[in-house]
C-alpha cells in the first residue's frame, strides 16, 4: 500500500473533482447561511437544504455584480464550479453568479413564529420593565468558556469591583442549547438576590444564533420574574430573544455597562444626595428662624408679658363664668327635684289616711261609692295605722248616686 502525504491526498481530490464534468459548471439551488462579507470584498456563505450543506465563496470581482444584498435565509440559485480548497481542506462552490429566489424555509418559519408571538403580546413595549439602578446580584446566562462571559466580568469588575455576579453556564449553540439556556434562566430567576439577568453570547453566523430564536426560550425570557437584558451576537445581529427581553444590548460588554453602575458614580450620587439633604435642612431651619423672628417683631409677641397677662385675665373670666353657670344649673336642678318630690308625695295613697281618711275593701276590690255596697256585706276598713273588719248594717246613698 502506497503511503501518501496530506498534500498528495489533496491533489488527488482536486484531480477527481476537476475530472468530473458535472462539477465544472453547476447550478445549485439552496438556502444561504453563515453569510459573511469579508473586508477584502470576497463573499463567503453556506448553501444548504434539508439534507446537506456545502461551503461557498464568491470572489470580489464577481460579487460586485450581484444585484441584491444576500443574507441568511435567502433562497438563491448559485452558478459556479465545485472544487477542493486544499489550504482549507474542504470542498466548496466557487460561485460565478448569484440569483435570489425568495426566502428560505428556515427564515419563513422564523418570520411566522415572530408574527405569532407578536400577536400574543409577548413583544409589547408596555410589558418591558426598567432595570434596577443598583442590583444586589447580577445573573449571567452564557457559555462558561466563551469570550462573552470574560467580557461581561471584565466590564463589571472595572465599573464596580464589589458587584455580585452569579453565572449559570449553558451551551449557546448546537442541538439542545436552547433547553440548557431555559433551565439556566429559570435557576437564576429563582436565585435569591438576583435582580437582573444578562443572557447572550458572542457573534456568529445565523445558524450559531438559532438557539436564541427558540420559542420555548423566548417565552421563558418573557416570563422571567426579573428583568432580562439580551446581548446576543454583535450589534447587527437580532434574534427573537432580543424582542422578548426587557432591554437589548448590542454586545455582551454593552450589557454589562447597562446593568452594572460605576462605583464612582454611586459615590458621587450619595455625596450629591447628602449635599441636597443638608441644604434642605439648612433652608428649612432658616425659614423657621425668619418666621419666628417676624413673629417676635410684630404685634403681641413684641411684649410677651402683656400677652400672658391678657391670656390670664381671659382665663380667669372664663373660670368665673363657668362657676356661675355651674351654680345656676345646680339651683335649677335642685328646684326641679323638689317639685318632683312634692308631686310624688301628693300621689302617695297613704297621705290622706294620715289626715284622718280611710278606704274600704270588699272581696279584695276597693269600694269607691256607697251604691256598690249592700246590706250584710263584709268589708275591710283601712286606716293610716291599721285596718278593721266590719259588717254593713245599712246602706244609705245620696240621690245623685242612684
Secondary structure, DSSP 8 states (H G I E B T S, - for coil): -----HHHHHHHHHHHHHH-GGGTSEEEEEEEEEEEE-TTS-EEEEEE-SS-EEEEEE-HHHHTT-SS---TTEEEEEEEEEEEETTTTEEEEEEEEEEEEEE-HHHHHHHHHHHHHHHHTTT-GGG-----SS-SEEEEEE-TTSHHHHHHHHHHHHH-TT-EEEEEE---SSTTHHHHHHHHHHHHHHSTTEEEEEEEE----TTTTGGGG-HHHHHHHHH-SSEEEEEESSTT---HHHHHSSEE-SSHHHHHHHHS--HHHHHHHHHHHHHHHHHHHHHHHHHHHHHHHHHHHSGGGGGHHHHHHHHHHHHHHHHHHHHHHHHHHHHHHHHHHHHHHHHHHHH-THHHHHTT--EEEETTEEE-SGGG--TT-EEEEEETTEEEEEE-------GGG-
